[in-house]
């Protein structure tokens, strides 16, 4: 795991501390922070709301969550309980919909996942991104997606079977 170029050493150490203590990847916290505020450079981020926790609109925020430590103290345990290291597009979407609750969970998941996979992709000695990490993440994600689709199809089959049985 390598430190993003846009994050200070102190912030990266703090992110690693919360990630390690909650069984999640540091890159996931970084990805959310980059998506939400470009790590404190935009909007509420300039006031210390790096991850956007406690920011309900452009004008309405809960200052109890201000500061990187408070942002991470809220987000990391929830990510740990909900996702752990099982970061897939489906799981991120469900987390967004059920816990994070952004205005558009589909767009949030897509953006965060793209940033996350980019951060998790190893860099070769010449500074190029290696495809190995992205391929491994993709394979894991595809497997979980297929399992979720299979479960959904099975449930639909059961519903249809019961419908036909009850209406025949």
HUGIRA-V165145 format. One record per residue. RES is the residue in one letter. BURIAL is 1 if it has 24 or more other C-alpha atoms within 12 Angstrom, else 0. Layout:
# HUGIRA-V165145
{{RES:BURIAL} {RES:BURIAL}}
This chain:
# HUGIRA-V165145
{{X:0} {X:0} {X:1} {X:1} {X:0} {X:0} {X:1} {X:0} {X:0} {X:0} {X:1} {X:1} {X:0} {X:1} {X:1} {X:1} {X:0} {X:1} {X:1} {X:1} {X:0} {X:1} {X:1} {X:1} {X:1} {X:1} {X:1} {X:1} {X:1} {X:1} {X:1} {X:1} {X:1} {X:1} {X:1} {X:1} {X:1} {X:1} {X:1} {X:1} {X:0} {X:0} {X:1} {X:1} {X:1} {X:0} {X:1} {X:1} {X:1} {X:1} {X:1} {X:1} {X:1} {X:1} {X:1} {X:0} {X:0} {X:0} {X:0} {X:0} {X:0} {X:0} {X:0} {X:0} {X:1} {X:1} {X:1} {X:1} {X:1} {X:1} {X:1} {X:1} {X:1} {X:1} {X:1} {X:1} {X:1} {X:1} {X:1} {X:1} {X:0} {X:1} {X:1} {X:1} {X:1} {X:1} {X:1} {X:1} {X:1} {X:1} {X:1} {X:1} {X:1} {X:1} {X:1} {X:1} {X:0} {X:0} {X:0} {X:1} {X:0} {X:1} {X:0} {X:0} {X:1} {X:0} {X:0} {X:1} {X:1} {X:1} {X:1} {X:1} {X:1} {X:1} {X:1} {X:1} {X:1} {X:1} {X:1} {X:1} {X:1} {X:1} {X:0} {X:0} {X:0} {X:0} {X:0} {X:0} {X:0} {X:0} {X:0} {X:0} {X:0} {X:1} {X:0} {X:0} {X:1} {X:1} {X:0} {X:0} {X:1} {X:0} {X:0} {X:0} {X:0} {X:0} {X:0} {X:0} {X:0} {X:0} {X:0} {X:0} {X:0} {X:0} {X:0} {X:0} {X:0} {X:0} {X:0} {X:0} {X:0} {X:0} {X:0} {X:0} {X:0} {X:0} {X:0} {X:0}}
